[in-house]
Amino acid sequence: MPKASDATEFLPVTSASSLRVHAVNLEVTAGPDLGRRLRVDRPTLVIGSGSSADLRLTDGAISREHLRVALTPAGVRLRDEGSRNGSWIGGLRISDVLLTSDTSVQLGTTTVSLRLEAGPLDLPLSASIRFGQAIGVSEPMRHLFALLERAAASEVTVLLEGESGVGKEVLSRAVHTSSTRKDGPFVAVDCGAIPPTLIESELFGHEKGAFTSANDARKGLFEQANGGTLFLDEIGELPLDMQPKLLRVLEQREVRPLGSTQSRPVNVRVIAATNRRLAEAADKNEFRRDLFYRLSVARVTVPPLRERKDDILPIGRELLRSASGDPSAELPADLAAMLSTYHWPGNVRELRNVIERYSFLGMRDAQNLFDAQARGGEATAMPLRDDLSRLPYHEARKRAIERFELEYLPRVLERAGGVVAKAAELAEVARPSFYRMLERIRGGTPED
């Protein structure tokens, strides 16, 4: 296992214990979702029409992930996520701006006002870039680690929300191993993978003869996890008729197996996870509101990998060392460039697949490292092949340069065997200039 400090070689990590920012209050002041409000009090948030958006709007002119709002010490950063209709402030189309005062932004036919709170907000940051097996050098992940470290030290129920593949089970195991229950069992169950007719028996157990195939008594998962942690993955898929039974167990700390007239006490810490937004599901009566509140005592959202680009290369290197069995393995420059510019629809799970393919195939057929569906879909290893004529001149020019560099630099590096000095010589540019271009495609912000 490499030292924790190894992961910081890709970028400097602040030693601050907190991030001092200003919270932002969002309000829809025009459009189909008039009156919607949301307070931004975490490092990053997305406005859009898709299921992954934090402020989800119904305006058909808004892209799935339209605008990113990030809290920084310098102000509130707004970044358009390549939306088809753009983000506008005062008649100007924005790409990436820093706000220090209140404003309104136009998205499709919707207007969203942003009001900065006067008092500072200190977001805690973990002192570590690791939490269990999870790696995070980015501020959003170190903030997440800080929240989970606090939760682990208590007995509160934890709800992890996030897209598939972001590592919710890895984080739940880290909560368990960081808690006083670490010597007890950790039992994981996928609520969406159990047939509805069997889930009650799986969770709570059954007595012999409780149903036709019950030839023997069996302990349920709650009893199997007694003294430890029960991880309920995909809790949003739990059938509605089972939800009050789960709520009763959480409140009374006892289970009654099928076919039994006696309840049994259980001492279990519950961590639940879902790729759904349970608050929205509760509003639509698709999930019991009382169970949602009981599960979300400590509620955290795990950001997708595309929102924390600083974490891609440290995680990729750790996965490469694990897959290759070489504790000193390093990501070659051309592979690192490809990883940094990919959209990662499958998150860390997909990154693991790509690294495992690379450890087997190498760079002989680089494009086949990525999933075929992703290569042909919206999320490609290179920027979207949109029509540049629809963009303002300077924005179109910037994207054209990005595309050129993303295709040109990795190929020159490949010709140079991954040696940057030789690649700069082949490209007939100064070595510092080549380094700057390479840094941009590895995740930095391209220059205008």
N, C-alpha and C positions, 0 to 999 in steps of 0.2 A: 504494500500500500504506500503510495507516494506521500511525502509530507504535505500538510495542508498548504504550506507556503508555495508549493509548486504551481498551484492553480493561479497565482497572482502574477505569473510571469507575462501573461498576455496584456495586462493593464494594471495600473496602480489601484489599490483598494484603500479607501479612506479609513482611518482608525477611529473616526468619530463614533460615539455611542448613540447618536441620534441625528436626524436630518431635520433642520429647522426650516419650515415652509409656512405657507399660508393656505388654509383650506379654502375651497371655492364652492360656492352655491350655484348650481345650474338650475335654470327655469326655462321651460318652453313658453315663449311669449307669443308665438304665432305658429299656425300649422295644425295638423290633425291631432297632435298630442298636447294641445294647449293646456297649460296648468301643471304638466309633469314637473316634478322637482327632484333633485338629488344633490346631496352634499358629498363633495370629493374630499376625503380625508385619508387617502392612501396614495402611494407614489404615482400610480398610473391608472387610467380609466379610459374606456373606449365608448364613443357614441356611434351608433349605427342601427341598422334594421335587422341584423342577423342575431341568431341565438347566442353568439359569443359576446355581443355588446353588453356593456354594463348599464348604459342608458339606452334601452332598446326602444326605437321609435317606429311608427307605422307608416311614415311618409314613403311612398313608393319611389321617390326621387333620391332617396338616401341609400348609399351603399351599405353592404353588410357590416363592414368595419370602416367607418367613414372618417372619423376624427379622433385622434388620441389626445387626451388631456394629461399632462404630467406635472406634478408638483416638484419644483426645484428651489434651492435656496435663492436663486436669482429672480425667480418669478414663476409664472405659470406658462408652460410650453404647450403650444397647440401645433400638432403635426397632422396634415392631411395624409391619409393612408392610401393615396392613389385612387381616390373616389372618382367616379365617372362624371359627376356634375360639379365637383369642386367644393371648397369651403371659402366663404367670402366674408370680409370685414370691411365695412364702409365702401363697398363697391370694388374692392381689390381682392383678387383671388390669392389666397395664402397657401404656402407649402409648409413652412416651418417658422413660427413666430414665437417671441417671448413676450408675455403680457405682464405689466406691472400695475395695471389699473383695470377697473371694470370695463366690459365691452359686451357686444352682441355679435354672434356669428351666424351667418346664413348657410343652412345646409338644405339643399333641395328647396322645398316650399316652407321649410321650418326655420324659425328663428329661435336661437338659444341664447339667453343672457347668462353672463358669467360675472358673479359678484365675489370679489376677494374679501375674506374676513380680515378685520383689522389686526386682531391678536395673532401672535405666532403659534404654530402648532409643531410640537416636537415629535416626530415619528421615530420610535426606537429602532435601532439597527443592532443586529447581533454582532458581537465581537468576532465571531467565527464565520468562515466562508463554507462551513460544512454543518449539516444537521443530520446526524446519522450517516446514511449513504448518499444523501442529497448534497449537491454542490451548488453554490450560488455566490458569485462575487458581485453581482449587480445589487443596487440599492433596493429594488423591489423584493428580491429574494432574501436579502439580509434583514429587511423589515419583517418578512414572513417568518423567517427563522426566529426572530426576537419574540413574535407573538406566540409561536408554537413552543418555544422554550418556557415561556410563562405558563402556558396551558399545561405543559407536561408536568410542571411542579405542583399542579393542583389535581383535583379529581373531576373537573368540569367535563361535560360532554362536548366533543369537538365536531364541527361540520366543515369538511373540506369541499369547496366548490371549484370546478375547473374542467377544462376540456379533457377528453380522453387522451391518455398518454403523457400528461404533465408530471406524473409521479406521485399521485395522491396516496397510493399504498406505501411507497417508500417513505413518505413523510409521516404516515400513520405509524409505521414501524419505528420511526425515529422518536415519535412522541412516546411510544410504549417503552423503548429502551432508555429513554431519558427520565422516566418516571419511577416512582417507588414500586411500581408493578413489574419492573424489568425482569424479575426472576419468575414471574408467573407466565402462563401461556399467552400467546398472541394467536388469535383465531380469526381468519379472514373468510368472508362469504360474499359472493356476488348475488345480490338480491334479484337481479334481472335474469340470472341463469337458472333459477330454480322454478320448476312448474308451480303455478299458483296452488294446485291441490296438495303440494308437498311442503310448502314453505313453513306452515305452522309447525309441522312435525320436525322439520330441520332446525328451526330456531328454538323450540320449546321442548322437543322430545316427545316420546309416546310410551304408553304402557303396552305390554303384550296383549294382543287381541283388540287394540284400539281401532284397527281397521283391518281389512281383509288380509293384507300382506304383512301385518305386524306380528311376526312370529316370535319376536323377543322384545323386551323393553329396551329402549335406547335413550341415552342422554342427548338433549338438544345442544345446539352451539352455545347457548348462554351458559349452560352448566359446564360444558367443555372448557369455556373461557374463565371459569370461576377463579378468582384471585388474580386475573390478568386483564387483557383487553380484547374486546370483540370489535372487529372492523367490519362494518356494514357497507360494502361497496355498492354503488348504484342504488342508493336508498330511494331515489326518485321513482324507481320501477316497482317498489313494493306495492302490492294490490291494496286498493282503498279499504277493503274489508279487513285487512290485516293490520292496518295502521293503528286503530284504537287498542288492539291487543298489545302491540309493541309499546305504545304510550303507557299502558297500564304497567308493563314490566319495568319501564324506565322510572316510573313514579313510585312503585311499591317495592322494587328490588326483589321480586320473587316471580317464579314461573310456575305454571301449572301444565304438566305434560298432557297430551291428548289421552283421553281415557282415564285420567286420574281425578280424584275428588280433593286431592291435597296439593297445596302450593308449596314450593321449595324456595328457600332464600338463595339469592345469588349475589355475589360481590364482584361486579364486572364494571369496567370502565368502557364506555361505548364511544367509538369514533365512527362517524358516518361520512360518506363521500358521494358526490353526484356530479354528473356533467350537465345537469339541468339547473335552471335558476329556480330554486324551490320557492322563493318569495313570490315570483310570478305565478308558479303553479298553484300556490296557496290562494292567490287572488282569484284564480280561475276555477277554484274548487277542484283542482286536479290532485291536490295533496292537502292533507288535514293541517289546518293552520295551527292547532294546538300542538301537534307533533312537530311541526316545523320549529316553533318557538322552543320546544323542549330539547330538540337536537342542536339548535344553533346558539347554545350558551356561549361558546367560543366559535365564531364563524369567520373563516378566512377563505379568500379566493386565491388560488394558485395561478399566477399569470402564465399564459402560453409562452412557448419558447421564442416565438417571433417578437414578443414584447420585451425580451431580456437578452438581446444579442450578445451582451458582454459575457453571458454564461455559456454560449455555444462552444467555443474552443476549449475552455477548461473541462467541460463535460465530455466533449469529443475526445480529448486526450486521455482522460481517465478511462473511457470506454475502450479506446484503442489499446491501452496498456493491459486492460483486463482481457480483451479478445486475443491479443497476441501473446500474452504471457510474458511480455517484456516490460519490466517496471520502469525502463528508461526510454520507452518508445515516444517519439514526437510526431506530430502531424506535419506532413510535408506542406510546403507553402501553397502549392496549387490546390491541394485538398482543402486546406484551411480557408482559402479564398472562396471555394465553392460552398463550403459549409456556412460561411458567414453571410452569404448573399441569398441563401435558400430561404423559403418562406416557412417551412416546417409545419405543414398542416397536421402531421401526426405527432408533433411535439417530441419529447425526449425518447419516446418509444421508437419513433421513426429514425431519430438520430442513431440510436443503438443499432437498428437494422442496417443503416448506411455504413456505419463503422465496421460491423461484422462482415458486410459484403466487401468492403475495402480490404480488410485483413485477409480475405480469401482471394479476391480478384486483383487487388492493387489498382493502379490507375490505367490499366490497359484499355478499359472501356468505361471511361469515367461517367458518362451519362447513365449507364445502366446501374450505377450505384443507387440511384434514386428510384422511388416507386414509379411504375409505369403510369399509374393513374395521375400522380402528381405531375409527371413530366408533360402529360397531355392536357392538364387542367389549368386552373387559374394560378396555382402555386407552382412555379417553375424555378429551376436553379438560376435562371437569368431573369432580369426584370420583365414585366409583362410586355407583350408585343402589341401595345395599344397604338392607336393612330395618333402620332405626334402632332398632326395638323389641328387636332382639337384643343391643343394646349397653347397657352401664351408662348411667345417666342423664347424668352429666357428659360422658362420651365422645360420646353421641348428640347432646347439646346443642352440643358443640364442632363436630362435623361438620356439623350443621344450619346453624350460623353461617357456617362455611367455605363451604358451598354457596351460601348467600344472597349473601355478599360476592363470590364468584367470578362469579355471574351479574349481580349488581346493579352493581358498580363499573365493569366495562368498558362497560356500556351507558350509564351516566351520563357516562363519559369520552367516549364516542362522540357523545353529544348535545352535549357541550361542545367538540367539535372537538379533543379531546386536551389541552385546557388544564386542568391540575389545579385551579388557583384557581377557575375558572368551574364545574368539576364539583362542587367543595365547596360553592359557592354554590347550585347547583341541588339538591344533596342536603340543603341546609340543615344542614350540620355545619361545625364549625370546620375551617379549612384544615389545622392540624397533625393533627387526628384523621383526616381523609381521607388525608393522607400516610401515617399509620401503617397504616391499613387497606390501602392500596395496596401498601405494603412487604410486608405479610403475604402477599398473594396473589402477589407477585412472587418468592416463594421463602423468605420468612422463616418463623418458627414462629408459628402462630396463638396468640393469648393464650387462656388458659382462661376 
